[in-house]
Amino acid sequence: MSRAMTEDASDLTFRATGPSVLAAIVRGTVEAAVAAGVDRRTLLGRMRLTEGDLADPDRPVPLEAHTVAWECLGEHPAAETLALEVARHLKTESLGVFGWVVAHAPTARDVFAVMTRYRSLFGDPYTPQVELSDEAVVIHRVFEPRIARTRVMPEYAPATTLVLLRDLLGLEAEETVAREVWFQHGPPRDPSVHERFFGCAVRWSAPETRFVIDGGILGRAPRKADPHLHAYLDRHALALSASLASGQSVTERVRALVVDMLREGEPSQADVAKKLAMSPRTLQRRLEDESRTFGDVLESVRRELAARYLADQELAIYEVAFLLGYADASSFHRAFRRWTGEGPQEFRSRVRGRR
């Protein structure tokens, strides 16, 4: 356990306002982790939570507590396969209102629509984007460095999606629905464990976390499909989602969107404002209220991601520039030297020398 990690946890105090995630989601993670061998008391202590904080499944829990939980899991001796073990123990009914909504969804297509609609129930920094077509479902995300470093969280997202689909649709063990799996971090000592779990090849040290599912399952109905009950529960989930989203700072919401959008090029303030359903001028004022500007947030995200990408020796520097939304490598070189006083190649060589 690092000193920095301990200090992060000790500074955390429970609060019902600010960036939050549904208690049912956090409790599901805790229960699954305990079933996989993690000490419950130690985990809750690091999260600065009590059992009472998780008793009401619809209660908001600080997003920071959930992040600390993933960091703790990343320090576990079995971290290389822990996400898979945690996912295996996850039950749909442990996910609170989200679990009930997807359990009674009319089709698998509706399940993925729910995942997209209620991102805030899980905490935006953890929730991948979902793209649907008749051929495939693409679930992807460029996780921020703090989350990507845990290893467990990025693997947990596609692992739990697969487990939940098997549970909801009653898929047979031999039915393979995964087409592709990518992870941003490097491979474990035995990559075959993940390949057996997902039933397909896994790409490591990829530019994003990515899970592609065969679109043939989209028309299948969950075993407990009930459109009328689904509609009722959907309204309840919508109210909870709006409540959680309202507690998140504008800076954090902008930051999460920028991380998602960079791979398509440099996002503008207008682009981000549109996704937040506000005008660019309103977004500017809201950021100023938090003593930030859009440029500050964009540059902060780029700088953090640059350090992570450059540490991956398999990525060419022009590829790093592309992933950060720069039109050309020279613009990235200038920005990186402004941030650090050295060029990207100098930084990469220095990081390599430490290993």
Secondary structure, 3 states (H helix, E strand, C coil): CCHHHHHHHHCCCCCCCCCEEEHHHHHHHHHHHHHCCCCHHHHHHHHCCCHHHHCCCCCEEEHHHHHHHHHHHHCCCCHHHHHHHHHHCCCHHHHHHHHHHHHCCCCHHHHHHHHHHCHHHCCHHHCCEEEECCCEEEEEECCCHHHHCCCHHHHHHHHHHHHHHHHHHCCCCCCCCEEEEECCCCCCCCCHHHHHHHCCCEECCCCCEEEEEEHHHCCCCCCCCCHHHHHHHHHHHHHHHHHHHHCCCHHHHHHHHHHHHHHHCCCCHHHHHHHCCCCHHHHHHHHHHCCCCHHHHHHHHHHHHHHHHHHCCCCCHHHHHHHCCCCCHHHHHHHHHHHHCCCHHHHHHHHHHHC
